[in-house]
Amino acid sequence: MIKSWILFLVSCLLATQVALASQKPRVAVVDVQNSTGILLRASGAKMAEWMTDELKKTKQFELVDPKKIQPIIQNATWYRTRFDKNVEAQLKNLPADYVLYCIVSKYKLEPFTFNDPLHMGEPVVPDVILEFSIRLLDLNEKQPDQRVVVSGDSLGSRRDVFMGPPYDPKDPSLDVPFYRASHKAMKDAAKQLSQ
């Protein structure tokens, strides 16, 4: 009887440890910030959604519902790399282990010339180049911040007519290459953060 009781206790303890070990880290992704001074082709909230989707695809994280994050950061002041101390304190009350900060640190539009005279379409298109600085902040302060710098680029379609070079960042034709460049960088960031 005692042996079976001890075996039961040991198996319960092991099951608890396995359950705790298998819990995915909970991450709150705040709105992407723009430090480039150039108007971006998407809002910070929309880009945070894209980052959240890429993190979900790794199946390594549990993501906090953005509806819980938005009331905290809605009127918050951003100071180059983080929010003010009051907002930081409120973020620590989220049901999360980590907060992910993402900053667009570079946004360039460079001309790309195709060397294919037989192909129809524009011979010069914009190359959208983005760089993101990402910081994963441990809210429990058990681990140092993880920092990742990733970049992505994407060419405009030869079928579109772009006004330039130089290219205007407000040109709606840049939406698709901006989206693709963002996703390329965010996919790389999610991969690096999940390792």
TAMOFEN-V445000 format. One record per residue. N is the residue number from 1. RES is the residue in one letter. SS is DSSP state (helix for helix, strand for strand, loop for the rest). PHI is phi as a letter, one per 20 degrees, with the letter a starting at -180 (999 if undefined). PSI is psi in degrees with one decimal (* if undefined). Layout:
# TAMOFEN-V445000
N:RES:SS:PHI:PSI
N:RES:SS:PHI:PSI
This chain:
# TAMOFEN-V445000
1:M:loop:999:-43.8
2:I:helix:f:-39.8
3:K:helix:f:-45.0
4:S:helix:f:-35.8
5:W:helix:f:-43.6
6:I:helix:f:-43.7
7:L:helix:g:-40.1
8:F:helix:f:-45.1
9:L:helix:f:-43.0
10:V:helix:f:-43.3
11:S:helix:f:-36.6
12:C:helix:f:-41.3
13:L:helix:f:-44.1
14:L:helix:f:-41.6
15:A:helix:f:-39.5
16:T:helix:f:-44.4
17:Q:helix:f:-41.1
18:V:helix:f:-42.2
19:A:helix:f:-42.4
20:L:helix:f:-39.6
21:A:helix:f:-29.3
22:S:helix:e:-5.8
23:Q:loop:f:133.6
24:K:loop:e:144.7
25:P:strand:f:136.9
26:R:strand:e:125.3
27:V:strand:c:131.2
28:A:strand:d:119.3
29:V:strand:e:115.6
30:V:loop:e:165.5
31:D:loop:g:139.1
32:V:loop:f:134.5
33:Q:strand:e:153.6
34:N:strand:d:114.9
35:S:loop:d:12.4
36:T:loop:e:-22.9
37:G:loop:n:1.9
38:I:loop:d:138.2
39:L:loop:f:125.8
40:L:loop:e:160.5
41:R:loop:e:5.2
42:A:loop:b:155.8
43:S:loop:f:161.2
44:G:helix:f:-36.2
45:A:helix:f:-41.9
46:K:helix:f:-41.7
47:M:helix:f:-32.5
48:A:helix:f:-36.5
49:E:helix:f:-43.9
50:W:helix:f:-43.2
51:M:helix:f:-41.6
52:T:helix:g:-44.8
53:D:helix:f:-41.7
54:E:helix:f:-38.5
55:L:helix:f:-38.5
56:K:helix:g:-41.7
57:K:helix:f:-26.4
58:T:helix:f:-19.4
59:K:loop:l:23.7
60:Q:loop:d:-7.8
61:F:strand:c:152.0
62:E:strand:d:125.2
63:L:strand:e:136.6
64:V:loop:f:138.8
65:D:loop:f:125.2
66:P:helix:g:-24.7
67:K:helix:f:-23.6
68:K:helix:e:-23.4
69:I:helix:e:-40.8
70:Q:helix:g:-44.4
71:P:helix:f:-27.8
72:I:helix:f:-42.6
73:I:helix:e:-2.3
74:Q:loop:g:-48.8
75:N:loop:d:24.2
76:A:loop:f:153.6
77:T:loop:e:130.0
78:W:strand:e:127.6
79:Y:strand:d:85.6
80:R:loop:l:-48.3
81:T:loop:c:-5.2
82:R:strand:a:171.4
83:F:strand:e:171.8
84:D:loop:f:166.5
85:K:helix:f:-35.0
86:N:helix:f:-42.4
87:V:helix:f:-42.0
88:E:helix:g:-41.9
89:A:helix:f:-40.2
90:Q:helix:f:-36.6
91:L:helix:f:-32.2
92:K:loop:f:-18.0
93:N:loop:e:-3.0
94:L:loop:f:155.3
95:P:loop:f:66.3
96:A:loop:b:154.8
97:D:loop:e:-28.5
98:Y:strand:c:153.0
99:V:strand:d:133.1
100:L:strand:d:119.6
101:Y:strand:d:135.5
102:C:strand:c:126.4
103:I:strand:c:129.9
104:V:strand:f:109.2
105:S:strand:e:-20.4
106:K:strand:b:140.5
107:Y:strand:b:109.9
108:K:strand:c:146.5
109:L:strand:c:109.4
110:E:strand:d:145.5
111:P:strand:f:138.9
112:F:strand:c:125.2
113:T:strand:d:127.1
114:F:loop:e:136.2
115:N:loop:d:50.6
116:D:loop:c:85.4
117:P:loop:f:-20.0
118:L:loop:e:-20.0
119:H:loop:e:134.3
120:M:loop:f:152.6
121:G:loop:o:-177.7
122:E:loop:f:133.1
123:P:loop:f:-21.9
124:V:strand:c:126.8
125:V:strand:c:160.8
126:P:strand:f:143.6
127:D:strand:d:112.6
128:V:strand:e:121.3
129:I:strand:c:122.3
130:L:strand:c:145.5
131:E:strand:c:134.0
132:F:strand:d:134.6
133:S:strand:d:122.6
134:I:strand:c:136.4
135:R:strand:c:125.5
136:L:strand:d:108.9
137:L:strand:e:123.0
138:D:strand:f:113.0
139:L:loop:f:-22.7
140:N:loop:e:-4.8
141:E:loop:l:36.7
142:K:loop:e:-27.5
143:Q:loop:c:152.9
144:P:loop:f:158.0
145:D:loop:g:142.3
146:Q:strand:e:131.4
147:R:strand:c:134.8
148:V:strand:c:135.4
149:V:strand:d:122.3
150:V:strand:c:156.9
151:S:strand:c:158.5
152:G:strand:b:151.5
153:D:strand:b:158.0
154:S:strand:b:139.6
155:L:strand:e:146.2
156:G:loop:f:158.7
157:S:loop:f:141.6
158:R:loop:f:-16.6
159:R:loop:e:-19.8
160:D:loop:e:152.2
161:V:loop:d:119.4
162:F:loop:d:141.7
163:M:loop:e:98.0
164:G:loop:q:-173.1
165:P:loop:f:158.3
166:P:loop:f:152.6
167:Y:loop:e:145.8
168:D:loop:e:120.6
169:P:loop:f:-16.1
170:K:loop:e:-4.7
171:D:loop:f:118.8
172:P:helix:f:-20.1
173:S:helix:f:-15.0
174:L:helix:e:-4.0
175:D:helix:g:-49.5
176:V:helix:f:-50.4
177:P:helix:f:-31.6
178:F:helix:f:-45.4
179:Y:helix:f:-46.9
180:R:helix:f:-41.3
181:A:helix:f:-40.5
182:S:helix:f:-47.6
183:H:helix:f:-37.0
184:K:helix:f:-46.1
185:A:helix:f:-43.7
186:M:helix:f:-35.1
187:K:helix:f:-43.3
188:D:helix:f:-42.2
189:A:helix:f:-45.4
190:A:helix:f:-40.9
191:K:helix:f:-46.0
192:Q:helix:f:-39.5
193:L:helix:f:-23.6
194:S:loop:e:-6.4
195:Q:loop:e:*
